[in-house]
Amino acid sequence: MPHLPRPPPGPRPGARPLARELCVIEIGEGWAIRWRGELRLVGTFETMRQALNAALHQAWQQKVDVLVQQRDGSFHRMRPLPPVEPEPRRKRSASSSHER
């Protein structure tokens, strides 16, 4: 029997493509980020704020949405906004602040 080439990895032809979304989930005493439908974790964090910031940053780069797990187990969808550049700070001269 001749060797048949394997089909390329991914969804079957005609199948609905899987949505690429990052999920922020609670695991034990911490929080993690993973791609929807995958078991492998992208990253783990101590607080929800750290995980959410990292997920939103990566979601902006990948152009995907973020699903955040709520306390009741449901998920809330977030769309990342473009990063905001910090405003430039004025430098204070050391001599003017000490002279009076």
PDB file as gemmi writes it, atoms N, CA and C in Angstrom:
CRYST1    1.000    1.000    1.000  90.00  90.00  90.00 P 1                      
ATOM      1  N   MET A   1       0.838  -1.170   0.000  1.00  0.00           N  
ATOM      2  CA  MET A   1       0.000   0.000   0.000  1.00  0.00           C  
ATOM      3  C   MET A   1       0.893   1.247   0.000  1.00  0.00           C  
ATOM      4  N   PRO A   2       0.641   2.181  -0.896  1.00  0.00           N  
ATOM      5  CA  PRO A   2       1.500   3.378  -0.963  1.00  0.00           C  
ATOM      6  C   PRO A   2       1.267   4.298   0.235  1.00  0.00           C  
ATOM      7  N   HIS A   3       2.309   5.015   0.560  1.00  0.00           N  
ATOM      8  CA  HIS A   3       2.242   5.952   1.687  1.00  0.00           C  
ATOM      9  C   HIS A   3       1.428   7.180   1.260  1.00  0.00           C  
ATOM     10  N   LEU A   4       0.378   7.496   2.023  1.00  0.00           N  
ATOM     11  CA  LEU A   4      -0.441   8.664   1.723  1.00  0.00           C  
ATOM     12  C   LEU A   4       0.021   9.840   2.576  1.00  0.00           C  
ATOM     13  N   PRO A   5       0.101  11.017   1.995  1.00  0.00           N  
ATOM     14  CA  PRO A   5       0.526  12.172   2.803  1.00  0.00           C  
ATOM     15  C   PRO A   5      -0.532  12.518   3.847  1.00  0.00           C  
ATOM     16  N   ARG A   6      -0.064  12.949   4.999  1.00  0.00           N  
ATOM     17  CA  ARG A   6      -0.974  13.355   6.073  1.00  0.00           C  
ATOM     18  C   ARG A   6      -1.565  14.725   5.763  1.00  0.00           C  
ATOM     19  N   PRO A   7      -2.809  14.943   6.173  1.00  0.00           N  
ATOM     20  CA  PRO A   7      -3.371  16.284   5.977  1.00  0.00           C  
ATOM     21  C   PRO A   7      -2.674  17.280   6.897  1.00  0.00           C  
ATOM     22  N   PRO A   8      -2.635  18.538   6.517  1.00  0.00           N  
ATOM     23  CA  PRO A   8      -1.982  19.530   7.377  1.00  0.00           C  
ATOM     24  C   PRO A   8      -2.733  19.671   8.692  1.00  0.00           C  
ATOM     25  N   PRO A   9      -2.021  19.994   9.788  1.00  0.00           N  
ATOM     26  CA  PRO A   9      -2.704  20.166  11.069  1.00  0.00           C  
ATOM     27  C   PRO A   9      -3.647  21.361  11.013  1.00  0.00           C  
ATOM     28  N   GLY A  10      -4.696  21.284  11.779  1.00  0.00           N  
ATOM     29  CA  GLY A  10      -5.662  22.380  11.803  1.00  0.00           C  
ATOM     30  C   GLY A  10      -7.060  21.854  11.606  1.00  0.00           C  
ATOM     31  N   PRO A  11      -8.019  22.756  11.477  1.00  0.00           N  
ATOM     32  CA  PRO A  11      -9.402  22.314  11.314  1.00  0.00           C  
ATOM     33  C   PRO A  11      -9.609  21.602   9.989  1.00  0.00           C  
ATOM     34  N   ARG A  12     -10.554  20.694   9.976  1.00  0.00           N  
ATOM     35  CA  ARG A  12     -10.869  19.972   8.750  1.00  0.00           C  
ATOM     36  C   ARG A  12     -11.468  20.928   7.728  1.00  0.00           C  
ATOM     37  N   PRO A  13     -11.304  20.644   6.456  1.00  0.00           N  
ATOM     38  CA  PRO A  13     -11.914  21.511   5.437  1.00  0.00           C  
ATOM     39  C   PRO A  13     -13.428  21.572   5.628  1.00  0.00           C  
ATOM     40  N   GLY A  14     -13.976  22.767   5.610  1.00  0.00           N  
ATOM     41  CA  GLY A  14     -15.406  22.951   5.796  1.00  0.00           C  
ATOM     42  C   GLY A  14     -15.827  23.066   7.247  1.00  0.00           C  
ATOM     43  N   ALA A  15     -14.934  22.745   8.185  1.00  0.00           N  
ATOM     44  CA  ALA A  15     -15.271  22.839   9.612  1.00  0.00           C  
ATOM     45  C   ALA A  15     -15.173  24.293  10.062  1.00  0.00           C  
ATOM     46  N   ARG A  16     -15.929  24.618  11.088  1.00  0.00           N  
ATOM     47  CA  ARG A  16     -15.893  25.971  11.623  1.00  0.00           C  
ATOM     48  C   ARG A  16     -14.542  26.215  12.288  1.00  0.00           C  
ATOM     49  N   PRO A  17     -13.850  27.292  11.943  1.00  0.00           N  
ATOM     50  CA  PRO A  17     -12.544  27.542  12.570  1.00  0.00           C  
ATOM     51  C   PRO A  17     -12.708  27.850  14.054  1.00  0.00           C  
ATOM     52  N   LEU A  18     -11.741  27.390  14.838  1.00  0.00           N  
ATOM     53  CA  LEU A  18     -11.765  27.644  16.276  1.00  0.00           C  
ATOM     54  C   LEU A  18     -11.418  29.105  16.545  1.00  0.00           C  
ATOM     55  N   ALA A  19     -12.137  29.697  17.468  1.00  0.00           N  
ATOM     56  CA  ALA A  19     -11.851  31.075  17.849  1.00  0.00           C  
ATOM     57  C   ALA A  19     -10.575  31.097  18.678  1.00  0.00           C  
ATOM     58  N   ARG A  20      -9.681  32.011  18.358  1.00  0.00           N  
ATOM     59  CA  ARG A  20      -8.459  32.155  19.129  1.00  0.00           C  
ATOM     60  C   ARG A  20      -8.710  33.208  20.197  1.00  0.00           C  
ATOM     61  N   GLU A  21      -8.794  32.760  21.439  1.00  0.00           N  
ATOM     62  CA  GLU A  21      -9.037  33.660  22.554  1.00  0.00           C  
ATOM     63  C   GLU A  21      -8.142  33.254  23.712  1.00  0.00           C  
ATOM     64  N   LEU A  22      -7.634  34.238  24.415  1.00  0.00           N  
ATOM     65  CA  LEU A  22      -6.869  33.971  25.628  1.00  0.00           C  
ATOM     66  C   LEU A  22      -7.834  33.929  26.802  1.00  0.00           C  
ATOM     67  N   CYS A  23      -7.639  32.975  27.705  1.00  0.00           N  
ATOM     68  CA  CYS A  23      -8.488  32.835  28.888  1.00  0.00           C  
ATOM     69  C   CYS A  23      -7.655  33.106  30.137  1.00  0.00           C  
ATOM     70  N   VAL A  24      -8.192  33.931  31.027  1.00  0.00           N  
ATOM     71  CA  VAL A  24      -7.587  34.167  32.341  1.00  0.00           C  
ATOM     72  C   VAL A  24      -8.404  33.345  33.326  1.00  0.00           C  
ATOM     73  N   ILE A  25      -7.764  32.335  33.929  1.00  0.00           N  
ATOM     74  CA  ILE A  25      -8.484  31.398  34.796  1.00  0.00           C  
ATOM     75  C   ILE A  25      -7.821  31.323  36.166  1.00  0.00           C  
ATOM     76  N   GLU A  26      -8.621  30.979  37.167  1.00  0.00           N  
ATOM     77  CA  GLU A  26      -8.106  30.812  38.530  1.00  0.00           C  
ATOM     78  C   GLU A  26      -7.659  29.368  38.707  1.00  0.00           C  
ATOM     79  N   ILE A  27      -6.431  29.189  39.214  1.00  0.00           N  
ATOM     80  CA  ILE A  27      -5.932  27.837  39.484  1.00  0.00           C  
ATOM     81  C   ILE A  27      -5.368  27.819  40.900  1.00  0.00           C  
ATOM     82  N   GLY A  28      -5.971  27.043  41.761  1.00  0.00           N  
ATOM     83  CA  GLY A  28      -5.487  26.955  43.138  1.00  0.00           C  
ATOM     84  C   GLY A  28      -5.457  28.313  43.802  1.00  0.00           C  
ATOM     85  N   GLU A  29      -4.272  28.738  44.214  1.00  0.00           N  
ATOM     86  CA  GLU A  29      -4.101  30.025  44.890  1.00  0.00           C  
ATOM     87  C   GLU A  29      -3.663  31.128  43.942  1.00  0.00           C  
ATOM     88  N   GLY A  30      -3.605  30.849  42.645  1.00  0.00           N  
ATOM     89  CA  GLY A  30      -3.128  31.855  41.703  1.00  0.00           C  
ATOM     90  C   GLY A  30      -4.002  31.943  40.464  1.00  0.00           C  
ATOM     91  N   TRP A  31      -3.451  32.573  39.438  1.00  0.00           N  
ATOM     92  CA  TRP A  31      -4.155  32.792  38.179  1.00  0.00           C  
ATOM     93  C   TRP A  31      -3.259  32.375  37.029  1.00  0.00           C  
ATOM     94  N   ALA A  32      -3.871  31.978  35.917  1.00  0.00           N  
ATOM     95  CA  ALA A  32      -3.108  31.519  34.760  1.00  0.00           C  
ATOM     96  C   ALA A  32      -3.747  32.036  33.478  1.00  0.00           C  
ATOM     97  N   ILE A  33      -2.941  32.034  32.418  1.00  0.00           N  
ATOM     98  CA  ILE A  33      -3.410  32.377  31.078  1.00  0.00           C  
ATOM     99  C   ILE A  33      -3.238  31.141  30.214  1.00  0.00           C  
ATOM    100  N   ARG A  34      -4.258  30.839  29.427  1.00  0.00           N  
ATOM    101  CA  ARG A  34      -4.160  29.746  28.464  1.00  0.00           C  
ATOM    102  C   ARG A  34      -4.997  30.102  27.251  1.00  0.00           C  
ATOM    103  N   TRP A  35      -4.680  29.449  26.122  1.00  0.00           N  
ATOM    104  CA  TRP A  35      -5.489  29.618  24.920  1.00  0.00           C  
ATOM    105  C   TRP A  35      -6.750  28.792  25.067  1.00  0.00           C  
ATOM    106  N   ARG A  36      -7.871  29.304  24.593  1.00  0.00           N  
ATOM    107  CA  ARG A  36      -9.151  28.597  24.680  1.00  0.00           C  
ATOM    108  C   ARG A  36      -9.054  27.275  23.932  1.00  0.00           C  
ATOM    109  N   GLY A  37      -9.481  26.195  24.582  1.00  0.00           N  
ATOM    110  CA  GLY A  37      -9.459  24.870  23.972  1.00  0.00           C  
ATOM    111  C   GLY A  37      -8.158  24.118  24.165  1.00  0.00           C  
ATOM    112  N   GLU A  38      -7.156  24.742  24.771  1.00  0.00           N  
ATOM    113  CA  GLU A  38      -5.872  24.077  25.004  1.00  0.00           C  
ATOM    114  C   GLU A  38      -5.659  23.898  26.505  1.00  0.00           C  
ATOM    115  N   LEU A  39      -4.929  22.860  26.862  1.00  0.00           N  
ATOM    116  CA  LEU A  39      -4.637  22.600  28.273  1.00  0.00           C  
ATOM    117  C   LEU A  39      -3.348  23.270  28.730  1.00  0.00           C  
ATOM    118  N   ARG A  40      -2.427  23.481  27.797  1.00  0.00           N  
ATOM    119  CA  ARG A  40      -1.126  24.058  28.137  1.00  0.00           C  
ATOM    120  C   ARG A  40      -1.290  25.507  28.588  1.00  0.00           C  
ATOM    121  N   LEU A  41      -0.652  25.845  29.709  1.00  0.00           N  
ATOM    122  CA  LEU A  41      -0.717  27.200  30.242  1.00  0.00           C  
ATOM    123  C   LEU A  41       0.313  28.086  29.555  1.00  0.00           C  
ATOM    124  N   VAL A  42      -0.072  29.308  29.265  1.00  0.00           N  
ATOM    125  CA  VAL A  42       0.839  30.289  28.681  1.00  0.00           C  
ATOM    126  C   VAL A  42       1.679  30.923  29.783  1.00  0.00           C  
ATOM    127  N   GLY A  43       1.049  31.177  30.942  1.00  0.00           N  
ATOM    128  CA  GLY A  43       1.764  31.771  32.065  1.00  0.00           C  
ATOM    129  C   GLY A  43       0.958  31.652  33.343  1.00  0.00           C  
ATOM    130  N   THR A  44       1.650  31.714  34.484  1.00  0.00           N  
ATOM    131  CA  THR A  44       0.979  31.673  35.786  1.00  0.00           C  
ATOM    132  C   THR A  44       1.383  32.916  36.578  1.00  0.00           C  
ATOM    133  N   PHE A  45       0.460  33.392  37.425  1.00  0.00           N  
ATOM    134  CA  PHE A  45       0.668  34.635  38.153  1.00  0.00           C  
ATOM    135  C   PHE A  45       0.083  34.517  39.552  1.00  0.00           C  
ATOM    136  N   GLU A  46       0.566  35.360  40.461  1.00  0.00           N  
ATOM    137  CA  GLU A  46       0.071  35.354  41.837  1.00  0.00           C  
ATOM    138  C   GLU A  46      -1.275  36.053  41.959  1.00  0.00           C  
ATOM    139  N   THR A  47      -1.488  37.124  41.198  1.00  0.00           N  
ATOM    140  CA  THR A  47      -2.725  37.893  41.324  1.00  0.00           C  
ATOM    141  C   THR A  47      -3.474  37.938  39.997  1.00  0.00           C  
ATOM    142  N   MET A  48      -4.767  38.212  40.099  1.00  0.00           N  
ATOM    143  CA  MET A  48      -5.592  38.345  38.899  1.00  0.00           C  
ATOM    144  C   MET A  48      -5.151  39.554  38.083  1.00  0.00           C  
ATOM    145  N   ARG A  49      -4.777  40.635  38.744  1.00  0.00           N  
ATOM    146  CA  ARG A  49      -4.351  41.857  38.052  1.00  0.00           C  
ATOM    147  C   ARG A  49      -3.130  41.588  37.175  1.00  0.00           C  
ATOM    148  N   GLN A  50      -2.141  40.841  37.698  1.00  0.00           N  
ATOM    149  CA  GLN A  50      -0.950  40.515  36.908  1.00  0.00           C  
ATOM    150  C   GLN A  50      -1.325  39.678  35.690  1.00  0.00           C  
ATOM    151  N   ALA A  51      -2.173  38.674  35.894  1.00  0.00           N  
ATOM    152  CA  ALA A  51      -2.581  37.802  34.792  1.00  0.00           C  
ATOM    153  C   ALA A  51      -3.370  38.573  33.746  1.00  0.00           C  
ATOM    154  N   LEU A  52      -4.256  39.442  34.187  1.00  0.00           N  
ATOM    155  CA  LEU A  52      -5.074  40.218  33.263  1.00  0.00           C  
ATOM    156  C   LEU A  52      -4.226  41.182  32.449  1.00  0.00           C  
ATOM    157  N   ASN A  53      -3.283  41.862  33.095  1.00  0.00           N  
ATOM    158  CA  ASN A  53      -2.398  42.780  32.370  1.00  0.00           C  
ATOM    159  C   ASN A  53      -1.582  42.040  31.320  1.00  0.00           C  
ATOM    160  N   ALA A  54      -1.031  40.880  31.683  1.00  0.00           N  
ATOM    161  CA  ALA A  54      -0.237  40.098  30.735  1.00  0.00           C  
ATOM    162  C   ALA A  54      -1.104  39.585  29.587  1.00  0.00           C  
ATOM    163  N   ALA A  55      -2.317  39.125  29.904  1.00  0.00           N  
ATOM    164  CA  ALA A  55      -3.216  38.608  28.866  1.00  0.00           C  
ATOM    165  C   ALA A  55      -3.636  39.711  27.907  1.00  0.00           C  
ATOM    166  N   LEU A  56      -3.962  40.884  28.424  1.00  0.00           N  
ATOM    167  CA  LEU A  56      -4.368  41.993  27.558  1.00  0.00           C  
ATOM    168  C   LEU A  56      -3.216  42.458  26.675  1.00  0.00           C  
ATOM    169  N   HIS A  57      -2.007  42.458  27.226  1.00  0.00           N  
ATOM    170  CA  HIS A  57      -0.837  42.839  26.425  1.00  0.00           C  
ATOM    171  C   HIS A  57      -0.625  41.851  25.273  1.00  0.00           C  
ATOM    172  N   GLN A  58      -0.670  40.556  25.592  1.00  0.00           N  
ATOM    173  CA  GLN A  58      -0.477  39.543  24.556  1.00  0.00           C  
ATOM    174  C   GLN A  58      -1.641  39.542  23.567  1.00  0.00           C  
ATOM    175  N   ALA A  59      -2.859  39.763  24.056  1.00  0.00           N  
ATOM    176  CA  ALA A  59      -4.030  39.790  23.178  1.00  0.00           C  
ATOM    177  C   ALA A  59      -3.940  40.942  22.189  1.00  0.00           C  
ATOM    178  N   TRP A  60      -3.409  42.070  22.619  1.00  0.00           N  
ATOM    179  CA  TRP A  60      -3.242  43.208  21.711  1.00  0.00           C  
ATOM    180  C   TRP A  60      -2.254  42.848  20.604  1.00  0.00           C  
ATOM    181  N   GLN A  61      -1.164  42.174  20.963  1.00  0.00           N  
ATOM    182  CA  GLN A  61      -0.171  41.783  19.964  1.00  0.00           C  
ATOM    183  C   GLN A  61      -0.726  40.751  18.992  1.00  0.00           C  
ATOM    184  N   GLN A  62      -1.520  39.800  19.487  1.00  0.00           N  
ATOM    185  CA  GLN A  62      -2.055  38.715  18.661  1.00  0.00           C  
ATOM    186  C   GLN A  62      -3.378  39.083  17.983  1.00  0.00           C  
ATOM    187  N   LYS A  63      -3.963  40.242  18.355  1.00  0.00           N  
ATOM    188  CA  LYS A  63      -5.252  40.695  17.817  1.00  0.00           C  
ATOM    189  C   LYS A  63      -6.376  39.700  18.122  1.00  0.00           C  
ATOM    190  N   VAL A  64      -6.487  39.309  19.395  1.00  0.00           N  
ATOM    191  CA  VAL A  64      -7.528  38.380  19.850  1.00  0.00           C  
ATOM    192  C   VAL A  64      -8.230  38.966  21.074  1.00  0.00           C  
ATOM    193  N   ASP A  65      -9.327  38.340  21.500  1.00  0.00           N  
ATOM    194  CA  ASP A  65     -10.065  38.750  22.691  1.00  0.00           C  
ATOM    195  C   ASP A  65      -9.556  37.991  23.911  1.00  0.00           C  
ATOM    196  N   VAL A  66      -9.929  38.488  25.092  1.00  0.00           N  
ATOM    197  CA  VAL A  66      -9.576  37.843  26.358  1.00  0.00           C  
ATOM    198  C   VAL A  66     -10.868  37.456  27.072  1.00  0.00           C  
ATOM    199  N   LEU A  67     -10.927  36.222  27.559  1.00  0.00           N  
ATOM    200  CA  LEU A  67     -12.040  35.762  28.381  1.00  0.00           C  
ATOM    201  C   LEU A  67     -11.548  35.685  29.819  1.00  0.00           C  
ATOM    202  N   VAL A  68     -12.242  36.369  30.740  1.00  0.00           N  
ATOM    203  CA  VAL A  68     -11.830  36.418  32.144  1.00  0.00           C  
ATOM    204  C   VAL A  68     -12.842  35.643  32.975  1.00  0.00           C  
ATOM    205  N   GLN A  69     -12.343  34.676  33.762  1.00  0.00           N  
ATOM    206  CA  GLN A  69     -13.211  33.874  34.615  1.00  0.00           C  
ATOM    207  C   GLN A  69     -13.710  34.717  35.787  1.00  0.00           C  
ATOM    208  N   GLN A  70     -15.034  34.686  36.011  1.00  0.00           N  
ATOM    209  CA  GLN A  70     -15.654  35.405  37.122  1.00  0.00           C  
ATOM    210  C   GLN A  70     -15.774  34.477  38.326  1.00  0.00           C  
ATOM    211  N   ARG A  71     -16.145  35.020  39.465  1.00  0.00           N  
ATOM    212  CA  ARG A  71     -16.264  34.224  40.693  1.00  0.00           C  
ATOM    213  C   ARG A  71     -17.311  33.125  40.575  1.00  0.00           C  
ATOM    214  N   ASP A  72     -18.374  33.359  39.789  1.00  0.00           N  
ATOM    215  CA  ASP A  72     -19.431  32.355  39.645  1.00  0.00           C  
ATOM    216  C   ASP A  72     -19.117  31.303  38.583  1.00  0.00           C  
ATOM    217  N   GLY A  73     -17.935  31.385  37.966  1.00  0.00           N  
ATOM    218  CA  GLY A  73     -17.529  30.406  36.963  1.00  0.00           C  
ATOM    219  C   GLY A  73     -17.813  30.826  35.537  1.00  0.00           C  
ATOM    220  N   SER A  74     -18.591  31.884  35.345  1.00  0.00           N  
ATOM    221  CA  SER A  74     -18.865  32.363  33.989  1.00  0.00           C  
ATOM    222  C   SER A  74     -17.656  33.155  33.481  1.00  0.00           C  
ATOM    223  N   PHE A  75     -17.682  33.495  32.196  1.00  0.00           N  
ATOM    224  CA  PHE A  75     -16.575  34.228  31.591  1.00  0.00           C  
ATOM    225  C   PHE A  75     -17.063  35.564  31.054  1.00  0.00           C  
ATOM    226  N   HIS A  76     -16.222  36.576  31.161  1.00  0.00           N  
ATOM    227  CA  HIS A  76     -16.506  37.921  30.668  1.00  0.00           C  
ATOM    228  C   HIS A  76     -15.512  38.213  29.548  1.00  0.00           C  
ATOM    229  N   ARG A  77     -16.016  38.623  28.386  1.00  0.00           N  
ATOM    230  CA  ARG A  77     -15.150  38.907  27.232  1.00  0.00           C  
ATOM    231  C   ARG A  77     -14.633  40.341  27.300  1.00  0.00           C  
ATOM    232  N   MET A  78     -13.332  40.496  27.037  1.00  0.00           N  
ATOM    233  CA  MET A  78     -12.714  41.819  26.995  1.00  0.00           C  
ATOM    234  C   MET A  78     -11.971  41.969  25.682  1.00  0.00           C  
ATOM    235  N   ARG A  79     -12.050  43.148  25.106  1.00  0.00           N  
ATOM    236  CA  ARG A  79     -11.280  43.465  23.906  1.00  0.00           C  
ATOM    237  C   ARG A  79     -10.158  44.409  24.327  1.00  0.00           C  
ATOM    238  N   PRO A  80      -8.919  44.065  24.000  1.00  0.00           N  
ATOM    239  CA  PRO A  80      -7.805  44.915  24.431  1.00  0.00           C  
ATOM    240  C   PRO A  80      -7.777  46.236  23.672  1.00  0.00           C  
ATOM    241  N   LEU A  81      -7.398  47.287  24.364  1.00  0.00           N  
ATOM    242  CA  LEU A  81      -7.222  48.603  23.766  1.00  0.00           C  
ATOM    243  C   LEU A  81      -5.747  48.809  23.475  1.00  0.00           C  
ATOM    244  N   PRO A  82      -5.428  49.727  22.565  1.00  0.00           N  
ATOM    245  CA  PRO A  82      -4.010  49.980  22.301  1.00  0.00           C  
ATOM    246  C   PRO A  82      -3.312  50.486  23.555  1.00  0.00           C  
ATOM    247  N   PRO A  83      -2.048  50.112  23.733  1.00  0.00           N  
ATOM    248  CA  PRO A  83      -1.315  50.571  24.916  1.00  0.00           C  
ATOM    249  C   PRO A  83      -1.189  52.094  24.925  1.00  0.00           C  
ATOM    250  N   VAL A  84      -1.235  52.668  26.101  1.00  0.00           N  
ATOM    251  CA  VAL A  84      -1.117  54.117  26.260  1.00  0.00           C  
ATOM    252  C   VAL A  84       0.323  54.442  26.611  1.00  0.00           C  
ATOM    253  N   GLU A  85       0.883  55.390  25.880  1.00  0.00           N  
ATOM    254  CA  GLU A  85       2.254  55.816  26.164  1.00  0.00           C  
ATOM    255  C   GLU A  85       2.241  56.715  27.400  1.00  0.00           C  
ATOM    256  N   PRO A  86       3.171  56.514  28.327  1.00  0.00           N  
ATOM    257  CA  PRO A  86       3.209  57.387  29.505  1.00  0.00           C  
ATOM    258  C   PRO A  86       3.579  58.814  29.111  1.00  0.00           C  
ATOM    259  N   GLU A  87       3.011  59.770  29.832  1.00  0.00           N  
ATOM    260  CA  GLU A  87       3.322  61.168  29.558  1.00  0.00           C  
ATOM    261  C   GLU A  87       4.753  61.462  30.000  1.00  0.00           C  
ATOM    262  N   PRO A  88       5.473  62.266  29.211  1.00  0.00           N  
ATOM    263  CA  PRO A  88       6.850  62.582  29.614  1.00  0.00           C  
ATOM    264  C   PRO A  88       6.846  63.429  30.885  1.00  0.00           C  
ATOM    265  N   ARG A  89       7.773  63.123  31.756  1.00  0.00           N  
ATOM    266  CA  ARG A  89       7.890  63.870  33.013  1.00  0.00           C  
ATOM    267  C   ARG A  89       8.877  65.012  32.830  1.00  0.00           C  
ATOM    268  N   ARG A  90       8.549  66.124  33.484  1.00  0.00           N  
ATOM    269  CA  ARG A  90       9.492  67.241  33.460  1.00  0.00           C  
ATOM    270  C   ARG A  90      10.579  66.972  34.485  1.00  0.00           C  
ATOM    271  N   LYS A  91      11.785  67.201  34.076  1.00  0.00           N  
ATOM    272  CA  LYS A  91      12.901  67.013  35.004  1.00  0.00           C  
ATOM    273  C   LYS A  91      13.016  68.240  35.901  1.00  0.00           C  
ATOM    274  N   ARG A  92      13.159  67.983  37.168  1.00  0.00           N  
ATOM    275  CA  ARG A  92      13.366  69.074  38.119  1.00  0.00           C  
ATOM    276  C   ARG A  92      14.858  69.291  38.286  1.00  0.00           C  
ATOM    277  N   SER A  93      15.224  70.531  38.277  1.00  0.00           N  
ATOM    278  CA  SER A  93      16.644  70.789  38.510  1.00  0.00           C  
ATOM    279  C   SER A  93      16.908  70.737  40.012  1.00  0.00           C  
ATOM    280  N   ALA A  94      17.994  70.134  40.382  1.00  0.00           N  
ATOM    281  CA  ALA A  94      18.319  69.931  41.797  1.00  0.00           C  
ATOM    282  C   ALA A  94      18.562  71.259  42.505  1.00  0.00           C  
ATOM    283  N   SER A  95      19.124  72.249  41.808  1.00  0.00           N  
ATOM    284  CA  SER A  95      19.456  73.515  42.462  1.00  0.00           C  
ATOM    285  C   SER A  95      18.211  74.340  42.772  1.00  0.00           C  
ATOM    286  N   SER A  96      17.185  74.288  41.929  1.00  0.00           N  
ATOM    287  CA  SER A  96      16.001  75.128  42.152  1.00  0.00           C  
ATOM    288  C   SER A  96      15.143  74.620  43.305  1.00  0.00           C  
ATOM    289  N   SER A  97      15.149  73.340  43.581  1.00  0.00           N  
ATOM    290  CA  SER A  97      14.311  72.814  44.654  1.00  0.00           C  
ATOM    291  C   SER A  97      14.924  73.040  46.035  1.00  0.00           C  
ATOM    292  N   HIS A  98      16.235  73.230  46.104  1.00  0.00           N  
ATOM    293  CA  HIS A  98      16.886  73.401  47.401  1.00  0.00           C  
ATOM    294  C   HIS A  98      17.157  74.868  47.735  1.00  0.00           C  
ATOM    295  N   GLU A  99      17.069  75.751  46.749  1.00  0.00           N  
ATOM    296  CA  GLU A  99      17.352  77.166  47.009  1.00  0.00           C  
ATOM    297  C   GLU A  99      16.081  77.876  47.445  1.00  0.00           C  
ATOM    298  N   ARG A 100      16.179  78.711  48.434  1.00  0.00           N  
ATOM    299  CA  ARG A 100      15.054  79.546  48.877  1.00  0.00           C  
ATOM    300  C   ARG A 100      15.584  80.767  49.525  1.00  0.00           C  
TER     301      ARG A 100                                                      
END                                                                             
